[in-house]
């Protein structure tokens, strides 16, 4: 029997995109593919009871997109999906090195630096990492030391855009659900949420408590695997 599959998609996926995903899954031999909103999957994986009548807010920061959603009664009440995510943060570090240090570094180097000392909140203990690149002046290979303060400056623009989108979703959220979120806190998931101080920064701007989920990079995968137990998959698709 062909395997069944749960596929997570951005919460604002269009009908055309949804149809294309289903066709691709069926062509690959999957039977009755079930499409699940990515922030709902992230919430399940983070341990949220998504079927509750209490509102929860999930910010899932992946590589290519960030999904922001207010979830209640098993679905997204409000949602937004933006391109400001992990990849854009990596690109911001590349641009910063070019602008400040006249240094050309590759995507892999920028990604490694982001993982090692990425920060959006000033650290008491400044972290450093050495990066290899090419001088834009001499064209010679050079070794430059970046600090966590450099990262804070480099990531300012994409993180500001991300927080503005979070605030926009909050502004559109009904007051009753905002009260629920004030109790439970905004939950951050996805690999991109592990940047140092991101939870503190979002909390300081929104005035709401913010917490990073356990194993944030795996929340969507775990949630997709638990969707059946959460009662979100119709019986006809539980084959």
N, C-alpha and C positions, 0 to 999 in steps of 0.2 A: 504493500500500500504506500502511495506517495506520502512523504512526511508533511505534517501540518506545520505552520510557522506563524509566529507573531512578529510583525514588522513595525518598528516605531518610526513615526514620521513627525515633522514639525507640526505644531498645532494649527498653523495657518495654511496647511497644504491645500492646493486647489483641487477641484474635481478632476481636471486633466492629469495633474501629477499623481493623484491617488489612483486613477485608472492605469496609468503607466506602471506604477509600482506593482499593482495587482497582476498586470499582464506579465511583467518580468518574473514575478514569483511563480506564476503558473507555468511559464515557459521553462523555468528551471526545475520543474517537477514537483512544486509544492501544491498541496491540495487545500482549498478553502483558506487562503491567507487572511489573517486578521490584522488590520491596521490599527495601531494604538498610538494616541497622542504621546509624543515623547515626554513632555512634562508630567503627564499622568503616570507613565512608566517610571520616571525618575522619582516621583512622590512615593509610589509603591515600594520601590527599592530603598527609599530612605526611611521606610517604616511608617509612613502616613496612612491613616485609614481614609482612603479617597472616597469611600461611600458615605462618610459622615456628612451631617448637615452643617458642620462647622467648616468655615473657609480656611484654606491653606494656600500659601503663596510659594511657588517653586521658581527658582532661577537656575536653569540648567545651562551651564557654560561649556559648550563642546569645542571642537576645533574650528568648524566652519560657521556655526550659528549658535546664538544664545536664545533659548526659549524661555519666556517669562509667562507664567500662568497663575491665575487664581482658580483653585480647584475646589469643587463642592459637589456632593451627591454623585460621584463617579465620573465627573467630566470637567472640562474647562469652562468656567463662567466667563472669563476674560483671558485673552492670550495675545502674545506678540512674539514675533520671531525676527531677530536682527542678525546682520552679518558680523557685528562686532563680537568677536569671540577669541579663542586661543590663537588662531592663525593671524588675525589682525594685530594681536598683541606682539606676536613674533615679528611681524613686518614693521611695527612701530619701533622695535629695538634696532632693527637694521637701519631704519631711517635716522634714528638718533645717533648711532655710531658714525654714520656718514656725515651728518650735520655737525656734531660736536667734536669728533676726533678725526675727521677726514679719513675714516677707516671703513673699508668695504669688508663686510663679513657675510658668510652664507647663512641660509635659512637654518641649517642644522646647528651651526654655532650659536645663533641667536636663540634657538629653542633650548639648547643646553644651558645657556646663561639664564634664561627665564626660569627654567626648572630649578637651577641651583640657587639663585639669589633674587628671583623676581619679587618685587615689593611694590605696594601702592600706599604704604603707611611707613612713616619714618621709623627705622629701627633704633633702639638704644645702642645696640652693638652693630656697627656697620659691617656688612658682609662684602666680600670681594671674590671675583673670579677672573682668571686670565683668559683672554680670547685671542685666537690667531686670526689675522686678516691681512689685507693688502692696503698699504698706504695709497690714498688717492693723489698724494703729492709726489712721492718718489717711485710709486708702483712696486716698491719692495715689500716683501712679507714682513709683518711686524707683530709683536706680542704686546697687547694693551690690557691694562687692568681696569675692569668695570666694577663699580660699587653698587650696593643696594640703593643708594641715593640716586645713582644714574638711572636705575630701573624705575624708580618712582617718577622721575622726570620723563623718561621715555614712554611710560605707560599712561601718562596723564590724559592724553587725548582720547584713546579708545575707552579707557575706564570711565571717563566723564560721560562719553556718549552712552555707555552701557547703563550708568546710573540714571541718566536723564530718561532713558526708556523705562526703567523700573519705576521711576516716579510718575511717568505718564500712565502706566498701568494702574498704579495705586490711586491716582486722581480719578480714574474711571470706575474704580471699584466701589460698590455700594457700601455705605457706612457700616452696616451690620457685619459685613465680611471683613472690613478693615479692623473692626473690633476683635474679630476672631484671630486675625493675623497678628494683632498686637499682643495677643495672649500666647499664640503658638510660635510666633517669629517667622521671618522669611527664611526659607531653607535653600541653601546653595548646594547644587550638585554639579557633576561634570568635572573633568580634569582641570578646566580653566579656573575653577573657583579656588584652587589651592595656592594662588598667589598670596603671598604674605600680606595680611592686613586688609584684604578685600572685604571681609565680613565687618570689620570695624569701620571702614570707610562708608559702606552702604548704610550701616546703622546710624552713623553720625549725620548723614544727609537726610535719611528718611525719618529718623526718630523712632524706628521700629527695631525690635530685637532681631538679630540675624545669627544664624548658626550654620556651620558646615556639616553636611551629612557624613556619617561614617562611610568610609570607602566611596567617596563621591564619584570617582571615575567609573565605578561599576554599577551605580544606582539604576541607570536605564536598562542595562542588561539584566540585572536581578529583577527589576520590576516587570520586564517583559516575560520573564520566566514564571512570575507569580500572578500574572493577570488573570489566569483561569481561577485560581483560588480566591482572588479578590472579587470574583463574580462579574467581571467585565466582559468576558467572552460569551456570546450567545451560545446556547446549547448546541445548535445546529453546526457551530464552527469548532466544537470541542472534540472533534473526531480524532 
